[in-house]
Amino acid sequence: MAVDNDQQVLLQGYQVEPFWRSTWNTEVLSALRNVLSRYGLLIAFALFWQFAPSLGWTNPAVLPPLNAILFALWNGITVGTFSADILISLQRAGIAFTAAAVVGIPLGLFMGQIRFIERSLDPILQLFRQTSALALYPVFILLLGLGEASKIFVIFWATLFPILLATIGGVKQVDPKLLEMARVYGATGLTVFRRVVLPAALPQIFVGLRLSATTALLLLIAAEMIGANSGVGFQVMNAQYNFQIPMMFAAILLLALLGLSANFILERLQARLCRWAKVKD
């Protein structure tokens, strides 16, 4: 049966778009490409870790499969002591990190604005910064004992300098033209500080906070490995001594997740407080 030209045009208008060309499917493929481009190597690494022991490429007694590590992590949180250890570790790192921020940010803002004091204190700051906190840990133990004070203080010592130096650098990088313009329009010193100096230095301050958060967790592991009977770092050493390899890797994975969580929280806070500055991954 013949179909005239008008009917052909009408039928073409009602043709169903192929599935692989639909808008929904295009969005899904685009999202999948973005995920693979960002996390493809991480997914490949996880798959290699999972299947390498069963294929005989690695020794499962030394490098257990990923599912065994995740199972040990789940048992440690639900049945074991991981929940209490997380709280203890977060308390130690949180107190030290908060104290470093409370001391480092105001001191950095003060030193960054008064160049004479910054030049006078910079040599001793550089000396202390280059001195490893782990090297000073025995000194802190002698002075403060093996209790919580020495563990918190060694983390505080290591986390103070990234915050302090980043804050000083942020203040020194404020555009002089902005300061001059604010003074021309009659802004007082306090107004210049609140409206110009602090907002301009805030992104750099968050860089120091993120570095210090990572440093706090790194020093936390070392502090809990020496003279501690609780905490995630202690669980790493305890599992290694008892040759509980999946549990050891589970504790290490837990520390990595804590670090990622702290960095994510600081990134979101920076994005909220520094909306004019693009947060870089």
Secondary structure by P-SEA (a helix, b strand, c coil): ccccaaaaaaaaaaccccccccaaaaaaaaaaaaaaaacaaaaaaaaaaacccccccccccccccaaaaaaaaaaaaaccaaaaaaaaaaaaaaaaaaaaaaccaaaaaaaaacaaaaaaaaaaaaaaaacccccaaaaaaaaccccaaaaaaaaaaaaaaaaaaaaaaaaaaccaaaaaaaaaacccaaaaaaccccccaaaaaaaaaaaaaaaaaaaaaaaaaccccccaaaaaaaaaaacaaaaaaaaaaaaaaaaaaaaaaaaaaaaaacccccccc
